[in-house]
Amino acid sequence: MNWSGSWATLHTRFRRWAENGTFERMLREAQAQADADGEVDWLVSVDTTKIHHACDALGRPLGSTVTGGNTNDCTQFTDVMAAIWVPCIGPGRPRVRPLPRLG
């Protein structure tokens, strides 16, 4: 990918994509594809920053909440887990929990 161009053009495009949901759609598509390929490992960990993440075992984000800097992760656990939303490719509702393990 060629990123040549003025910084102002790149900055404007970044802001536009952030505001119009392009980055969110890109993340959802990547999540859906990874899940369809069986690559989402549902061993969840929660990050300890102002942005509270639920990630799969490989560190890929599944859901997040944003709070003030002095908010403890343990107070956000329920909200972060409720924010997990992995769309599926094709018809069907998004997954919000792992599939049951067989055997």
N, C-alpha and C positions, 0 to 999 in steps of 0.2 A: 504494500500500500504506500503510495506516495503522499507524504505529509507536507509537501512543499507549499508555500503560500505565506501570506502575512500572518503574524500572530493575532491580529485583530479579526481576521476572517475565521481562524480556528476558534478563537474565544467566542465569537458570535455564534458559530455553529454549535459549540459545546453548550452554551446557555440555551439555545433554541431546543436542542435535543433534550436537555435536562427539564425544561419547562413543558415540552409537549409530550413527554412520556416515552420518547424513543429509547432511552437507556432502560427503562422499566420493561418495555416490550422485548428488548434484546435479552435481558436477563431471563424473563419468563420463557422465551423461546429456547434459550440454552438449557434451562431447567427441564422443560418438557422433553427436549431431545435426549438429554442425559437420562431422564427417567425411562423413556421409551426404550433406550438401549440397555437398561438395567444397570446404569452406572451411578445412580444415587445411592450412597450408603447411608442408611438411616440411623447410624450411631450419631446422635446429636450432641454438640457441645455449644456452650453459650460464651460469647466473648465478654471481656470485662472492660468496656469503654463506654463512652456516652451513647454510642450506637450499640444496642444489645442485639447480637446475632444468634440465630440458631443455624448451625452449619452441619453438613454431613461429615462423615469421617475423613473425607479428603479436604475439608475446609471450604467447600462450596456453599454459598449462602442459600438457605431455604426460607428464612423469614427474619424480620428484624423490627425493632421499635427504637425510637429515639427519645432520650430524656435529658434532663439537666445533668451536668457533670458529677454531681454529688449523689446520684441515685444508685443504690446498690443493685447488682444483678439479681440477687435473690428476690427482690420485690418485683422484678419484671419477668420472672420465669414464665408465669401463666400467660402473660400477654405475648411474649415471644413465641411460645409454643402455639398459641392461637393464631399467630401471624403466618405460620407455615402454610404455604399454598403453592403446590407444584402442578401446573397445568398438564393435561395429557394431550397427546397428538391425536387428532380426530375427535369423535364424539365421546362424551363422558365428562363427569365432574372432575375438578382438580383433586389431587390427592392431598390429604392433610395429615396422613399417618402412614407408616410402612405397611406393606402387605404382610399378612401372617406368614410365618415360616412353616414350611411343610417338612415333616419328618424330624 
